[in-house]
């Protein structure tokens, strides 16, 4: 549960792109309607059109293929991200290297946080204790329902976990300006690493003043969909950090542009996500290993209630660190037996 939405199930789309050379690219996205404006159904319908656009064309000039998508339909970044991942998977496989190598990166330690959804404060504190017992070192706390109760949530969680555990917060646009200022000033004594998206994106003009008065660093999330947003927000001195999500940006191609413009302006980034399976998660880990300006990791989506794991290969969690396989591309696929019960279409 977040301030603006409660998710009871995932809304994911899986894509395979087949080439005449025999290579197959895998991609996935996870729709989050309240945040990005797409559903599983809209993604599925738009995917049919995007598949027809790309069919019969060279998949390796990724920027050309993505530009064709953008010229056909505006926004729809979530479903575009699935195609982007599949195209990058193909490009890396064509050069017979892992995706992070294709992107110019190298392996580095990546440790995810683990998120506590909004609940009654004492229940959240109890959850935090269980997290720490299981080896979690960084906890992300969802806030934004009631700003004064949010302060109590943080107070109880900090008292429960002690001073060594890193705490970061995410209001998911749940506060107005006055509520945000109150909450940020009152949670600051509990050593908060940062707060994501304290206000609605349409209040971006208030972010510079909030950042100036806030003792807690501000991370922009829903205020930054692409690198143009990143330039606008950073140059307005409205944030300390940026949260990049492939489903929000339209994939790796645009995510790299966001990370690049942020690095040029000395603004570190976090890599987050929606509720993807380990297939898209694996692509995200590859991307995180390719960019030094991605310094925070919110890659716990597969630990937040997925009942099944149909992914073959891919990234693996090891004590909240993420380890990649060494095969070409993203080196992950979905079990064909699992897919038999899914709605599908061949273009």
N, C-alpha and C positions, 0 to 999 in steps of 0.2 A: 504494500500500500504506500502511495505517495500522496502529497498534498492535493494534487489535481486529478488523481485517478486511482482506482483499485483494479488490478489485473487478476483475473481468475483463470486465464489460460493464455498460452502464447499464440501469436498470429504470424507464423513463419512461412516463408516461401523458399523452396530449394530449386536451383537452376543447374542444368547441365548443358554446356555448349559443346557440340561434337564438331570436329574438323575433318576435312578430307585426308589429312595426314595421320589420322587415328588418335590424336591427342584429344583429351576431354577436360574441359575447365569446369570447376565446381564453384557455385556461389550461393549465398543465403542471405536473407534479410529477415528482420522481425519488426512488424508494424506496431507502432505505439500511437494510437489515434489522437489522444489528447495533446501529445507533444509535437508530433510531426504531421498530423492531418491525413494519414493513410491507414487503411484497414487491410486485412488479409485479402478481402474481396477486391478492393481497388488495386492492390498490388498485382493480383492474379490477372485482372483484365488488362492493365497497362503492360504487364509482362508479355502478353500475347503480341501486342503491337510492337514492342521493342524487339522481340525475337524476329518478327517479320522484317524489321528495318535492318537487322544485322545479318540475316540469313544470306549466305552466298558471298559475303565480303571477308576480306582479310581481317582477322581478329587482332593482329599484332600491333597495328597503329592505334593504341588504346584511346589516345586523346581524340582522334578522328571519330572513332565509334561513339564515344561519349558525347561529343559535340553534336552528332546526328540525333542522339536521344534528346539533348537539350533543345535543339531546334524543333523537334517534333512536339514536345510537351514540357511545359514549365514545371518547376518544383518536382514532386514525386521522387524525392531523394532516396526514400527507403528502397523502392524496387530498383532504382538505378544502381544502388550500392551492391545489390546482388549480382547484377551483370558486370559491374566494375570488378568485383572480386573474382568472378569467373574468368574475365579477360586477363587479369593479372596472373591468375593461376595458369592459364594457357601460355602466357608470355614467358613465365619462369620455366615451365615444362619444356618449352621450345628451346631454351638455352641449357636445359638439364641441370638447373640449380634450384635450391630452395628459394622461396619467394623473398625472404629477407636478404639473401645474397643478390638476387636480381635487383632489389631496391637499393643496393649499396650499403647494406648494414652488416652487422656481425652480432653474434649471440651475446647477451648481457643478462644479468639476473633481473627477473621481473616477478615481483611479489604483489599479489592483489590484496586489496582490502576486502572486508566482508560487511554487507549492509544489513542494518536493522530497520525494518519498515516501521511506519508510525503505528503506535499502540499506546496503551495506558503506560504512564511513565515507569511504574514499578515493574511491569512486565518487560519493558525494554531493557531495564537495568539487569533483570534476571537473564535475559537473552545475552546481554553483553558478557556476563560472568561465564556462561556456557561457551561463548566464542573464545574467550581467553583460555579456558581449560582445554580447548581443542587446538590451541596454538596460533590463534589469530593475533597479529601484532598491530594491525591498523583497522579501526572500525569506522565505517561510514554510517552516520545517523540521519535518517530521514526526519525532517521537521516541516513546519509550514501550516499546521492545522489550527493551532492556537498559540500565539506567540509567547504568552506568559507560561503556559504549560510546557512549551518547548524549552524554556529555560530550566524548568524543573526536570525535564527529561535529561538534559545534559548534566545537571548537577548530580542526579542519582547515578547516571552511567559513569561519570568520572569517579565518584566515590566508590562505585562497585569494582571498577577495573584498576584503580590506582594510577599513579603518575606516569608509568612507563609506556602505557599503551597510547598509540597515536589516535586521536579522534579528529574526524573531519565531518562536516555537516552538509546537508543538501535540503534547501527549503522548497525546491521545485516550483518556484514562482508563487509560493503560498502567502507571502506577507505583502502588505502595502508599505509605503516608505516609513511611516512612523513605527509600525510594528517591527520592521526590519531593523531600524536603528536601535530600538529598545532591546530586541532579542540579541543582536550582535554585541551590544555593549554589556549585556548581562551574562552572556555565555563566555565572554573573553577570559574571565579569571580561571576558566577550566581548561586552558591551554588547547585551543581549537586550531587545527592546522589551516583550515580555510572553510568558507561557506559557499556552496554552489548556488547560483541563481536565486538570490533572496526575493526578487520581485518579478512581476510579469514583464515580458520583453517590451511591452508598449510603454513601460516606465524607464526605458534605457536612458532617457535624458536626465533622470534622477540618480543614476548610478555613480557619476563622478563625485557628487556631493556625499552620497552614502559611503563611498569608498574612503573619502577624505576623513570622515568622522568615525568610521568603523575601526575598532581595534583588532578585528578579525579580517584576514585577507579575503578578498572577493574573487570567486571563480565564475566566469561567464559560461553558461551552458546553452539554454534555449535562446539566448541573445546572439549566438554565433552559429549560423548554419554553413556559411562559406567563408572564403578568405576575404571577401569584401566586407562582410560583417566584422571579421577579426580586425581588419585595418580600422574600421569605423570605431569600434569599441575601445581598442587599445589607444588610438590617437586621441580619443576623448578622455583618456586616463580613467576609464570606467572599471578596470579590472586589474587584478594581479596575476591571474592565471586564466587559461581557457580549457574547457573540456571538449575534446574532439570525439565524435561518434561517427562511425562509418555510415550508419543508417540515416544520420542527420545531415551529413555533408554530401552524400551521394557516392561514397566509396573512397578508395585509397588515393585516387588521383587528386581529388579536391582536399582530402584530409592532409596530404603532403603540403599543399599550398597554404593551408591554414597554419601548419606547424612551421613552415618556412617564414611566413610573414611575422609570426609570433617570435621566432628566434631572432629575426632581424631587429626586433623591437625589445629584446630581452624579457620576453614574457614566457615562462615555462608552461607546458601543456600537460594535461592528463588525457589518457585514452580510456573512454568508457564504452557503454553499449546499451542496448535495449534488453531483450530476453532471448538472444540468439542461442543456438545449440553450439556444440564445440566446433562445428565446421567454420562458422563465421568467427567464432572466438579464435580459432587457429590463425585465420587471416589477420585478425587484429594483433595477435602476438607477433606475427611476422612484421607487420607494419611498425609496431612499437620498437622492435629491434633494429629498425632501419633509420630511426631518427633520434638524435641525441637530445633534442628539445622536449621529447616526451619523457617526463620525469616522475609522473604519478600514474598509478594503474588502478582502475576500477573495473576489473575483469572477472567479477564474481557471478556473472549472469547464470552460468550453468550450475551454480551451487544454491540457487534461490528457488527451489521447488520443482525442478524438472523431474518428472516421474520416470522418464525413459531417456536413455542415451543411445541413439541409433547411429552415432558417428563411428566410422572405422578409421583408425589412425588418429592423426591430429594432435593438438596440444594436450598435455596431461597436467593435472594439479598434483604437486608434490609439496605438502605442507604449505599450501597457499602460494608457492612459487609455480610458475608455468614453464614447462619444458617442451621444446619443439622436436618433432622428428627431423631426420636429415634428408628425406626424399625430395625430389623436384617439386616445384610449385608449392601449394599449401600442404600437400601430402595428407589430405583428409577426404573422406567420401561418406555418403549415407548408405546404410545397409539396404540393399534392394528389397529384402523381405519386408522391412518396415514401410517402404514406399508403396508397396502393393495396395495398401488400404487407403492411399491418399488420392485426392482429386488431382488429375494431371492432364496435360495437353502436349502434343508434339507439333512443332511448327516446321 
